[in-house]
Amino acid sequence: MDTPSDKWSSARILWMHRWSPRLLSFRLSREPGFRFVPGQFARLGLLKENGAPVWRAYSMASATWDEHLEFYSIVVPDGAFTSRLEKMQVGDTLMIERQAIGFFTTNRFADGRDLWMLGTGTGLAPYLAILQDETTWQRFERLILVHGARSGEDLAYQAEIAALRSHPLWAEHGHKLIYQGVTTRDTLAGALHARLPELISSGSLEAALDIPLSLEASRIMICGSPAMVQDTHKALMARGFRLSRLAAPAHIAVENAW
């Protein structure tokens, strides 16, 4: 591996966990000076056989105060990055850029009653960081996490999400968190069974949770496959919701994740 530079540093793998054949999580050592806002991502790098680096963006799934950085990844068959990543072991190293990036953060919203976090696949990752931010629990009355996947085995982090309700920093607000799983290829008890855009357009998601989406009260984050993000964004725009910008706060924030 090349010598660390002002732009990137070397990070050691501390832990790896396989959720399913397609999904894994891993933790990296963290430099004391690395800072990020929940919802941001970092660029990680590995070297190919010819010595050329290949970089990929990963949202942080860990809390801002954790001594490690946690990431959630899909394994792409023959992928230039993940085919190497899945073969690595605790103690191996990769590269990480020193500067966190991204604007998929709650500070782009004006305060509202309900924070909707809609995600598919590894689009769950930024929400895990956002839900480990005390400010999130203080700003909103309801935190609605909707995670979609192909099958039940791909609905990762369910125990960790449930445990967030009793975290000592915000246990008094633990009742605010509402979780809804969604699957598209199998039937799972307690889960909804359709693509997220269809659940939005039909009103099925709101009916299942008994929580309306409204222009006044709802702040909506969408993270996942580009097709899902685009289609869900369109479904919400058809109902009058608009993209939120730092200079013009509105209702929707979007981020692609694979």
C-alpha positions in Angstrom: 0.0 0.0 0.0 1.2 3.5 -0.8 2.5 5.8 2.0 -0.3 7.8 3.6 -0.6 11.4 2.4 -2.3 14.6 3.5 -5.4 13.5 1.6 -5.8 10.0 3.0 -4.6 7.8 5.8 -4.3 4.0 6.4 -7.1 2.4 8.5 -7.1 -1.1 10.0 -10.0 -3.5 9.9 -11.2 -4.1 13.5 -14.3 -6.2 13.0 -16.3 -7.7 10.1 -19.8 -9.2 10.1 -21.6 -11.0 7.3 -25.4 -10.4 7.4 -26.1 -12.5 4.3 -24.2 -13.7 1.2 -24.7 -10.2 -0.3 -24.2 -7.9 2.7 -21.5 -7.3 5.3 -20.5 -4.7 7.8 -17.0 -3.7 8.9 -15.3 -1.4 11.4 -12.1 0.6 10.8 -9.7 2.3 13.1 -10.4 6.0 13.3 -7.9 8.8 13.4 -8.6 11.2 16.3 -8.9 14.1 13.9 -11.5 12.5 11.7 -14.8 14.4 12.0 -18.2 13.9 10.2 -21.8 15.0 10.4 -24.3 12.1 10.7 -25.4 11.3 7.2 -22.1 12.0 5.5 -19.8 9.5 3.8 -16.1 8.7 3.4 -14.2 7.5 0.4 -12.4 4.2 1.0 -9.6 2.8 -1.2 -8.0 -0.5 -2.0 -5.2 -1.4 -4.4 -5.8 -3.6 -7.5 -3.3 -6.2 -8.6 -1.6 -3.6 -10.8 -1.1 -1.3 -7.9 -3.8 1.3 -9.0 -6.2 2.4 -6.3 -10.0 1.9 -6.6 -12.1 4.2 -4.4 -15.7 3.8 -3.2 -18.0 6.0 -1.1 -19.5 4.6 2.1 -21.8 6.4 4.5 -20.8 6.2 8.1 -23.1 3.9 10.2 -21.4 4.6 13.5 -21.9 7.4 16.0 -19.9 10.6 15.7 -18.3 9.8 19.1 -17.3 6.2 18.4 -13.6 5.4 18.4 -14.1 3.3 15.2 -15.9 4.0 11.9 -18.5 1.4 10.9 -19.7 0.8 7.3 -22.4 -1.3 5.7 -21.6 -2.8 2.2 -23.2 -4.8 -0.5 -20.9 -7.4 -2.1 -20.9 -7.0 -5.8 -19.9 -10.2 -7.7 -16.6 -9.5 -9.4 -16.7 -5.9 -8.1 -13.5 -4.1 -8.3 -13.7 -3.0 -4.7 -16.0 -5.4 -2.8 -14.6 -8.6 -4.3 -11.4 -7.6 -2.5 -13.0 -6.3 0.6 -14.9 -9.5 1.4 -11.7 -11.5 1.4 -10.0 -9.2 3.9 -9.6 -10.1 7.6 -9.3 -8.3 10.9 -5.9 -6.6 11.0 -5.8 -5.9 7.2 -5.6 -2.2 6.1 -7.2 -0.1 3.5 -7.2 3.6 2.7 -9.6 6.3 3.9 -9.7 9.9 2.8 -9.3 12.3 5.7 -12.3 14.5 4.8 -15.9 13.4 5.2 -18.2 14.4 2.4 -21.9 14.9 1.7 -25.0 16.9 2.5 -27.5 14.1 3.3 -27.9 15.5 6.8 -30.9 16.7 8.9 -29.5 20.3 9.2 -30.9 20.9 5.7 -34.4 20.7 7.1 -36.4 23.2 9.1 -37.8 21.6 12.3 -40.8 19.4 11.7 -42.9 16.9 13.6 -41.9 13.7 11.7 -38.6 12.6 10.3 -39.1 9.9 7.7 -36.0 7.9 6.8 -36.7 5.8 3.7 -34.0 3.4 2.6 -33.3 0.3 0.7 -30.3 -2.0 1.0 -27.2 -0.3 2.3 -29.1 3.0 2.2 -29.8 2.1 5.8 -26.3 3.2 6.8 -26.6 7.0 7.1 -29.8 6.5 9.2 -27.9 4.5 11.7 -25.6 7.4 12.3 -28.4 9.9 12.3 -30.2 7.8 14.9 -27.1 7.9 17.1 -27.2 11.7 17.3 -29.0 13.0 20.4 -30.1 16.1 18.5 -32.2 14.0 16.1 -34.3 12.7 19.1 -34.7 16.2 20.4 -35.8 17.9 17.2 -38.5 15.5 16.0 -41.6 14.0 17.6 -41.5 10.8 15.5 -38.6 9.1 13.9 -39.9 6.8 11.2 -37.4 4.3 9.8 -38.5 2.3 6.7 -36.0 -0.2 5.4 -36.6 -2.1 2.2 -34.8 -5.2 0.9 -35.3 -8.1 -1.4 -35.7 -10.7 1.4 -36.0 -10.9 5.2 -32.3 -11.9 5.6 -31.3 -8.6 4.1 -33.1 -6.6 6.7 -30.0 -6.1 8.7 -29.4 -4.3 12.1 -32.9 -5.0 13.5 -31.6 -5.8 17.0 -29.3 -2.8 16.9 -32.2 -0.5 15.8 -34.5 -1.9 18.5 -31.7 -1.2 21.1 -31.5 2.4 20.1 -34.8 3.1 22.0 -33.2 2.4 25.3 -29.9 4.2 24.7 -29.1 6.2 27.9 -28.5 9.5 26.0 -32.1 9.6 24.7 -34.0 6.8 26.5 -36.7 9.3 27.5 -37.4 9.8 23.8 -37.2 6.1 22.9 -40.9 5.8 22.1 -40.4 8.2 19.1 -38.7 5.5 17.0 -40.9 3.6 14.6 -39.5 0.9 12.4 -41.1 -0.7 9.3 -39.5 -3.4 7.2 -40.3 -3.9 3.6 -39.5 -6.8 1.3 -40.0 -7.2 -2.4 -39.2 -10.9 -3.1 -40.6 -12.8 -0.1 -43.3 -12.6 2.5 -42.2 -11.8 6.0 -44.5 -11.4 9.0 -44.7 -7.7 10.0 -43.2 -6.5 6.7 -44.9 -4.7 3.8 -44.4 -6.2 0.4 -43.9 -3.7 -2.4 -41.4 -1.2 -3.7 -41.2 2.0 -1.6 -42.5 4.2 -4.5 -45.6 2.1 -4.8 -46.2 2.2 -1.1 -46.0 6.0 -1.2 -48.2 6.4 -4.3 -50.9 4.0 -3.0 -50.9 5.4 0.6 -50.2 1.9 1.9 -47.2 3.0 4.0 -49.1 5.7 5.7 -52.0 3.4 6.3 -49.8 0.6 7.8 -48.2 3.1 10.2 -51.2 5.3 10.8 -49.1 8.3 10.1 -49.9 10.7 7.3 -47.3 12.3 5.1 -48.0 16.1 5.2 -46.3 19.2 3.8 -46.5 20.8 7.2 -45.2 18.1 9.4 -43.0 15.7 7.3 -39.3 15.8 6.6 -38.4 13.0 4.3 -34.9 11.4 3.6 -34.5 8.9 0.8 -31.4 6.7 0.4 -30.9 3.6 -1.7 -30.7 2.4 -5.3 -30.8 5.2 -7.9 -34.1 3.8 -9.4 -35.8 3.7 -6.0 -34.6 7.2 -5.1 -35.8 8.6 -8.4 -39.2 6.9 -8.3 -39.8 7.7 -4.6 -38.8 11.3 -5.2 -41.3 11.5 -8.1 -44.1 10.0 -6.1 -43.6 12.6 -3.4 -43.3 15.5 -5.8 -46.6 14.5 -7.3 -48.1 15.1 -3.9 -46.5 18.6 -3.6 -43.3 17.7 -1.6 -40.1 19.5 -2.7 -36.4 19.0 -2.5 -34.8 20.7 0.5 -31.7 22.8 0.1 -29.5 24.5 2.7 -30.5 27.9 1.4 -34.2 26.9 0.9 -35.4 24.3 3.4 -38.3 22.2 2.2 -39.3 18.5 2.6 -37.0 16.0 0.8 -33.4 15.0 0.9 -32.0 12.3 -1.4 -28.8 10.2 -1.7 -27.9 7.3 -3.9 -26.5 4.2 -2.3 -25.7 0.8 -3.8 
